[in-house]
Amino acid sequence: MEAGAIRAGFTEFIISPRRYTGVGTITPSISFRASEATLTGDPQDRVPQPFTGTIGPDTVNINLLDGCKIHGVLDVPTIDRTDVSGCITWSVTAA
């Protein structure tokens, strides 16, 4: 489990000795940011992973198909809770 940040379309976590950078899509399109988020699991390099989750009103919770999870507190709360889905592809490099 390691701390990082997540925002719409992009996420980055450093889990020594590796850096996980994820780029993806999210539906519906929603603007959010959680500067302090937690990633659990071991994402695979360059393997697209579908996910489902919720954003708002105070937290973001993403569950990837491979069992990885992202959880964080939103920097700015949303009015409603929104169910989301999408796909993220990770790039794993040395930290």
N, C-alpha and C positions, 0 to 999 in steps of 0.2 A: 504494500500500500504506500502510495507516495503522493505528495502534494504537487499541484500544478495549476494551470488555468484553463478555462474553457469559455469560448464565446461562439456566437453563431458561425458555423462553417469551419472553425479551426480550434484545435486543442493542442496543448503541449505539456508534457510531464517529463521530469528528469528522475529516473530511477537508477541510481548509481549501479553499474557503470554505463548505463544506456540512457539515451534521450528518445522519448516517444513523441513524435509530431504527427497529428492526425488532421486530415483534410476530408471534408465530406459535405453531404447535403442533408437538409432537414426540412420536413414537411409537417405542418404548414410553415412557411417562412416566418420566423420570429426573431426579433432582435433581443439578445440577452448577453450577459457576461457574468462569470463567477471567477473572480481573481484567485480565490483559494478553493480549489476543488481537489478531490481525492480519486485516484485511479486504483482499482483493485484488479488483479489478474495480470496476465502476461501477453499483451497484444502481439500478434504475428506481423512481421515486416511485409508490407506490400500485398496483404491479403484483405480485400474489401470485406467489411463486416456490417451486416444489417443490424439495426438497433431499433428499440422502442423506448419510450420514456415519457416523463412529464417535465414541464417547465412552469414554475410559478406555484403559488404567488411569491414564495420566499426561497425556494430551492430548485435545483436542477437535478434530475435523476435519470441516468441513461443506462440501459441494460443491453449490452451487445450480445449477439447470437452465440459468440464463443465463450460466454460466461464472464467476460470483463464487465466492470461497472464503473461509472463515473457519478460522483455525488458532490454537490457544492451548494454554497449559499450564494444567491444572486446578489450582485453589487447593488442593483436597483430592483426592488420588488416589482412584479407585474400585477395587474388588476385581477386576472383570473389564472387558474391552472389550465394549461394547454397540453393535451396529449400529442406527442410527436413521434415521428418515425423517420428513418433515413438510412444512410450508409456512410461509414467512415473507413478510410484507408490510412494505415499507419506507416510512417517511415521510422525505422529504428536505427539510430546511429550511436557512436560512442559519445558520452557526455563530456 
